[in-house]
Amino acid sequence: MLTFLTHIEHIAHYLYAFASKHHLKLHSRTRVLLGDAQAQFDLFYNAYYQKNIALIHKINNLREEYQFGKCLDLLEQVKGREVIIASYIRELFRLIQVGTSPILSELVDKQAEETRR
């Protein structure tokens, strides 16, 4: 779990550092997608602390919409250095989705243990 959080933090840091260094003014659709990534991280956070499998399923069900839809659309629409920001945003979505695996594993193991009792 810590590994995934560290990877997510690194990408968020790289995104911020790049945008700050180049004084980028992001297009509105890039800002919206970045807000969606924050919302998805909130789901990830709540899934872990609330031990909520439904939130993990929600993140995984949104995978196609973001990974192969909105993020790719943004990459095709923006230009210049904003493409780099869009790629970081797509990586955030990917890492959040992949990071649900250890949470799900922990919850499934707990359910299996409770079933054996």
N, C-alpha and C positions, 0 to 999 in steps of 0.2 A: 504494500500500500504506500509506504513511504517513497519508494522508487517512482511510482506514478505521480505522486504529489510533487516530487522534485522535478520531474520532467515538465509537468504543467507549469510550475513556477518558472523554470528556465525559459520556456517559450514566451510566457507573459512578460518576463524581464527583457528578453531580446526584442519583442515587439515594441515595448515602451522605449527602450534605449534607441532603437532604430528611428522610431517616430520622433523622439525628442531631438536626436542628433541632426535630423534633416528638417526639423520644424515643419512637419507635414500637417497640412489641413486636409483631413479625410473627408471624402465624399459621404453624403448622408447615408447611402446604402451600406457603406463600410462601417459607419458608426452603429447602424442598426444591427448588423451582423455581429459586431463586437459586443453589443448589449445582449444579443441572443446567446453568445458564448458565456457571458457572465451568468445569465439565467440558467444555462445548462450546468455550469459549475455549481450553482446554488442547489440544483437538483442532486448533483453528485454529493455535495456536502451533507444535505439533508438525508439522502439515502443511507449514508454511513452513520450519522449520529442518531437518526431515528430508526435505524435497522429496517428500512422500508424497501422491500423487493419491488413494489409497484413503481417506485421512482426509478429504479434501475431499468425496469422494462420500458418506462417512458423514454429514458435516455437512449436505449437501444432501438426503440421504435422510431426515434427521430433521426437515426443515423443516415438513412437514405436521403431524407429531406435536406440535411445539411451537408454531409460529406459528398454526395453525388448530385446535389441540386444547388442550393443557395451558394455554397462556397465556390463551386465551379463556375456558376453564373457570374459571381463577383470577379473571379480571376479573369474571365473573358471580357468584363466590362471596364475594369479600371486600367489605368495606364501608369507608366513610369514607376516610381518607387512605391506607389500604393499597391502594386502587384505583390511586393514583398510583404507588406502588411497583411494583405489578403491571404497569402500563403501561411503566415503565422497564425492567423485566425483559423484557417482550416486545420492546422496542426493542433490547435487548442481543442477543437471539436473532436478530433481523432483521439487525442490522449485522454480526454474526459470519458469518451465512450469505452475505450480499451481499459481505462482505469476502473471501470465498474466490475471487472472480473474478480479481483480479490474480495471486493465487498460481497458480491453474489456468492462466491465460494464460502466465505465465512458464514453467511446467512443460511445457505443450504446445509452446511455442516451442522450448524446449530439446530436446524429443523430435524435433521436425521438423528441427531443425538436425543432430542426430545421425543421422537417417535420410538426410539429403542427403549425408552424408560417405561 
